Amino acid sequence: MSSLLSVNTGMPRDVAWHGDTVHTGVWKLPRCGPVTARRLNLDGDGQGDRAGHGGEQRAVLVYQVQSYRYWEQVLHRDDFGYGQFGENLTVDGLPDDRVCIGDRYAVGEAEFEVTQPRVTCYRVGMRLAEPRMPALLVGHRRPGFYMRVIREGRIRAGDPIVRTRTGWGSLSVTDADALLYLPDHDADTLRLALSVPALSPGWRGSFRDLLAAAEHPDAAPGPSWPGFRELLVDEVVPENASVTSLYLGSPDGSPLPEARAGQYVTLRLPSLAEPAPVRSYSLSSASADGRYRISVKHEAHGSVSGYLTSRTHRGARLDVAAPRGAFVLDRGGEPVVLVSAGIGLTPVLAMLHDLAAHDREREVWWIHGARRPEEHPLAAEAHDLLTDLPNGHEHVYYSSAAPGDRRLGHAVRGRLTREALLALSLPADASAYLCGPEGFMDDMRQALEAAGIDPARTHTEAFAALPSLRPGVAAQAVAAPHQPPGEPGTGPRVTFARSGLATRYPADGRSLLELAEACDVPVRWSCRTGVCHTCVTPLLSGTVGYDPAPLEDPASGEVLICCARPDADVVLDM
């Protein structure tokens, strides 16, 4: 019979780590006497990062003494004590390959239900002074698991553990963990996992995404060509005083690979400066004629936008990376709401072209804000497309239009605000696509939710660096990206495209993630060992090697920066 060897608790504390402060509850210590298990936690226990740990579905973390003995052999250590793997319950028995999602266990006065494997997280490596630990737990198939509390009550070391119900589907903790983190996401096993009622909502969402990818492997193909290739500027069209459209084609006249509506291309301009500046621009129309169109706004003091809008002529050649981006129009029958401001209209205009060509009967809402009619590029083009759609709705707002301006046409004077959007009575079952300045997108995202549109159906696009995701790390003042401290590197050039920074790779062999952190480039990560794929980043050009090797390689054209080192010059979309 399985038994409870130790009940371990600990409140969050601030821990110095790599020059940062991490607020974490991973330090757990054994408790003497009874401890009450409650719906959200054990008495006297807490988590520093509630986004990834704790809560009803992850009230109690379990780890086995047999795994302790295993790691003592693998890591050649003899300094482990109960609670050191961050677990609340150290148990004798209950191996991960025998315990199933949905199994219920009576311990003392309480009863628990297994909901998911352990979340792969860097903090267990921090606690054990072994950075590889997140990958080792998954790779060696010894993750441990979370349980929710079915019946509250007191538990204590020495209590027997009795299984009271077997989980439906017989999906073991080990198999569930491998299904998420290891290669070969079998569609049948994913369907089985999604049918298990006790599976936590977070893992259910991840498995749903994996199943969609498994069932539609061509829905998100890799880039059409590696790195940058030379394209010809086939046509230059001034749209207004500040926006110019460039039509890009193949130098030999062959049609370019079709791009998805909403995607962007990245340009590299070695003739403009050294190192070559890199910028990304949304495609502003469908690529049905075998060409790509970008519409560039000449920004004040913008050397690249100024070059493209004022000095680029027909016949010029530009280095262009293949279309990329997840901000793409989904096929379906639900209404589509396209919301934009300023030059943010470009990707949603490409979506409008796509809808006009392929989904003419679909209900489409076009909502755009600009300052004045003369600052609204491509307005006539969008209006003509919408007029030709049987279920098209057009709403344009000019915040600074002069009273009586005859160029208003179908538009109205005033800002595109939350109140203006709510007044439109948008269909609640719509999918929304949103692009514009950051503050505008924040306001519109909230307005769309208030209008009844599911936040999961609202998609956004921004070309600034993505916000950082550093779970548990205390917030710090945001610094502009800069060269790393210390002696300049002499290795391959690393370009962080969204941050507008290029630097030489240093000789210390740090990962691309660590280099980005040294440059204050915004980064996103969780495990830091190539398991969770939180750090996955588009690799616009170049090649990398991995150390340690990730448990599952990223998709073509992507890189896991947490364990990658450049083999040659690289351009990263971050």
Secondary structure in CASP SS format (residue, H / E / C, confidence):
PFRMAT SS
TARGET T0000
AUTHOR 0000-0000-0000
METHOD secondary structure of the structure
MODEL  1
M C 1.00
S E 1.00
S E 1.00
L E 1.00
L E 1.00
S E 1.00
V E 1.00
N E 1.00
T E 1.00
G C 1.00
M C 1.00
P C 1.00
R E 1.00
D E 1.00
V E 1.00
A E 1.00
W E 1.00
H C 1.00
G C 1.00
D E 1.00
T E 1.00
V E 1.00
H E 1.00
T E 1.00
G C 1.00
V C 1.00
W C 1.00
K C 1.00
L E 1.00
P E 1.00
R C 1.00
C C 1.00
G C 1.00
P C 1.00
V E 1.00
T E 1.00
A E 1.00
R C 1.00
R C 1.00
L C 1.00
N C 1.00
L E 1.00
D C 1.00
G C 1.00
D C 1.00
G C 1.00
Q C 1.00
G C 1.00
D C 1.00
R C 1.00
A C 1.00
G C 1.00
H C 1.00
G C 1.00
G C 1.00
E H 1.00
Q H 1.00
R H 1.00
A C 1.00
V E 1.00
L E 1.00
V E 1.00
Y E 1.00
Q E 1.00
V H 1.00
Q H 1.00
S H 1.00
Y H 1.00
R H 1.00
Y H 1.00
W H 1.00
E H 1.00
Q H 1.00
V H 1.00
L H 1.00
H C 1.00
R C 1.00
D C 1.00
D C 1.00
F C 1.00
G C 1.00
Y C 1.00
G C 1.00
Q C 1.00
F C 1.00
G C 1.00
E C 1.00
N C 1.00
L E 1.00
T E 1.00
V E 1.00
D E 1.00
G C 1.00
L C 1.00
P C 1.00
D C 1.00
D C 1.00
R C 1.00
V C 1.00
C E 1.00
I C 1.00
G C 1.00
D C 1.00
R E 1.00
Y E 1.00
A E 1.00
V E 1.00
G C 1.00
E C 1.00
A E 1.00
E E 1.00
F E 1.00
E E 1.00
V E 1.00
T E 1.00
Q E 1.00
P E 1.00
R C 1.00
V C 1.00
T C 1.00
C C 1.00
Y H 1.00
R H 1.00
V H 1.00
G H 1.00
M H 1.00
R H 1.00
L H 1.00
A C 1.00
E C 1.00
P C 1.00
R C 1.00
M H 1.00
P H 1.00
A H 1.00
L H 1.00
L H 1.00
V H 1.00
G H 1.00
H C 1.00
R C 1.00
R C 1.00
P C 1.00
G C 1.00
F E 1.00
Y E 1.00
M E 1.00
R E 1.00
V E 1.00
I E 1.00
R E 1.00
E C 1.00
G E 1.00
R E 1.00
I E 1.00
R C 1.00
A C 1.00
G C 1.00
D C 1.00
P E 1.00
I E 1.00
V E 1.00
R E 1.00
T E 1.00
R E 1.00
T C 1.00
G C 1.00
W C 1.00
G C 1.00
S C 1.00
L C 1.00
S E 1.00
V H 1.00
T H 1.00
D H 1.00
A H 1.00
D H 1.00
A H 1.00
L H 1.00
L H 1.00
Y H 1.00
L C 1.00
P C 1.00
D C 1.00
H C 1.00
D C 1.00
A H 1.00
D H 1.00
T H 1.00
L H 1.00
R H 1.00
L H 1.00
A H 1.00
L H 1.00
S C 1.00
V C 1.00
P C 1.00
A C 1.00
L C 1.00
S C 1.00
P H 1.00
G H 1.00
W H 1.00
R H 1.00
G H 1.00
S H 1.00
F H 1.00
R H 1.00
D H 1.00
L H 1.00
L H 1.00
A H 1.00
A H 1.00
A H 1.00
E H 1.00
H C 1.00
P C 1.00
D C 1.00
A C 1.00
A C 1.00
P C 1.00
G C 1.00
P C 1.00
S C 1.00
W C 1.00
P C 1.00
G C 1.00
F E 1.00
R E 1.00
E E 1.00
L E 1.00
L E 1.00
V E 1.00
D E 1.00
E E 1.00
V E 1.00
V E 1.00
P E 1.00
E C 1.00
N C 1.00
A C 1.00
S C 1.00
V E 1.00
T E 1.00
S E 1.00
L E 1.00
Y E 1.00
L E 1.00
G E 1.00
S C 1.00
P C 1.00
D C 1.00
G C 1.00
S C 1.00
P C 1.00
L C 1.00
P C 1.00
E C 1.00
A C 1.00
R C 1.00
A C 1.00
G C 1.00
Q C 1.00
Y E 1.00
V E 1.00
T E 1.00
L E 1.00
R E 1.00
L C 1.00
P C 1.00
S C 1.00
L C 1.00
A C 1.00
E C 1.00
P C 1.00
A C 1.00
P C 1.00
V E 1.00
R E 1.00
S E 1.00
Y E 1.00
S E 1.00
L E 1.00
S C 1.00
S C 1.00
A C 1.00
S C 1.00
A C 1.00
D C 1.00
G C 1.00
R C 1.00
Y E 1.00
R E 1.00
I E 1.00
S E 1.00
V E 1.00
K E 1.00
H C 1.00
E C 1.00
A C 1.00
H C 1.00
G C 1.00
S H 1.00
V H 1.00
S H 1.00
G H 1.00
Y H 1.00
L H 1.00
T H 1.00
S H 1.00
R H 1.00
T C 1.00
H C 1.00
R C 1.00
G C 1.00
A C 1.00
R E 1.00
L E 1.00
D E 1.00
V E 1.00
A E 1.00
A E 1.00
P E 1.00
R E 1.00
G C 1.00
A C 1.00
F C 1.00
V C 1.00
L C 1.00
D C 1.00
R C 1.00
G C 1.00
G C 1.00
E C 1.00
P C 1.00
V E 1.00
V E 1.00
L E 1.00
V E 1.00
S E 1.00
A E 1.00
G H 1.00
I H 1.00
G H 1.00
L H 1.00
T H 1.00
P H 1.00
V H 1.00
L H 1.00
A H 1.00
M H 1.00
L H 1.00
H H 1.00
D H 1.00
L H 1.00
A H 1.00
A H 1.00
H H 1.00
D C 1.00
R C 1.00
E C 1.00
R C 1.00
E C 1.00
V E 1.00
W E 1.00
W E 1.00
I E 1.00
H E 1.00
G E 1.00
A E 1.00
R C 1.00
R C 1.00
P H 1.00
E H 1.00
E H 1.00
H C 1.00
P C 1.00
L C 1.00
A H 1.00
A H 1.00
E H 1.00
A H 1.00
H H 1.00
D H 1.00
L H 1.00
L H 1.00
T H 1.00
D C 1.00
L C 1.00
P C 1.00
N C 1.00
G E 1.00
H E 1.00
E E 1.00
H E 1.00
V E 1.00
Y E 1.00
Y E 1.00
S C 1.00
S C 1.00
A C 1.00
A C 1.00
P C 1.00
G C 1.00
D C 1.00
R H 1.00
R H 1.00
L H 1.00
G C 1.00
H C 1.00
A C 1.00
V E 1.00
R E 1.00
G C 1.00
R C 1.00
L C 1.00
T C 1.00
R H 1.00
E H 1.00
A H 1.00
L H 1.00
L H 1.00
A C 1.00
L C 1.00
S C 1.00
L C 1.00
P C 1.00
A C 1.00
D C 1.00
A C 1.00
S E 1.00
A E 1.00
Y E 1.00
L E 1.00
C E 1.00
G C 1.00
P C 1.00
E H 1.00
G H 1.00
F H 1.00
M H 1.00
D H 1.00
D H 1.00
M H 1.00
R H 1.00
Q H 1.00
A H 1.00
L H 1.00
E H 1.00
A H 1.00
A C 1.00
G C 1.00
I C 1.00
D C 1.00
P H 1.00
A H 1.00
R H 1.00
T E 1.00
H E 1.00
T E 1.00
E E 1.00
A C 1.00
F C 1.00
A C 1.00
A C 1.00
L C 1.00
P C 1.00
S C 1.00
L E 1.00
R C 1.00
P C 1.00
G C 1.00
V E 1.00
A C 1.00
A C 1.00
Q C 1.00
A C 1.00
V C 1.00
A C 1.00
A C 1.00
P C 1.00
H C 1.00
Q C 1.00
P C 1.00
P C 1.00
G C 1.00
E C 1.00
P C 1.00
G C 1.00
T C 1.00
G C 1.00
P C 1.00
R E 1.00
V E 1.00
T E 1.00
F E 1.00
A C 1.00
R C 1.00
S C 1.00
G C 1.00
L E 1.00
A E 1.00
T E 1.00
R E 1.00
Y C 1.00
P C 1.00
A C 1.00
D C 1.00
G C 1.00
R C 1.00
S C 1.00
L H 1.00
L H 1.00
E H 1.00
L H 1.00
A H 1.00
E H 1.00
A H 1.00
C C 1.00
D C 1.00
V C 1.00
P C 1.00
V C 1.00
R E 1.00
W C 1.00
S C 1.00
C C 1.00
R C 1.00
T C 1.00
G C 1.00
V C 1.00
C C 1.00
H C 1.00
T C 1.00
C C 1.00
V E 1.00
T E 1.00
P E 1.00
L E 1.00
L E 1.00
S E 1.00
G C 1.00
T C 1.00
V E 1.00
G E 1.00
Y E 1.00
D C 1.00
P C 1.00
A C 1.00
P C 1.00
L C 1.00
E C 1.00
D C 1.00
P C 1.00
A C 1.00
S C 1.00
G C 1.00
E E 1.00
V E 1.00
L E 1.00
I H 1.00
C H 1.00
C H 1.00
A E 1.00
R E 1.00
P E 1.00
D C 1.00
A C 1.00
D C 1.00
V E 1.00
V E 1.00
L E 1.00
D C 1.00
M C 1.00
END
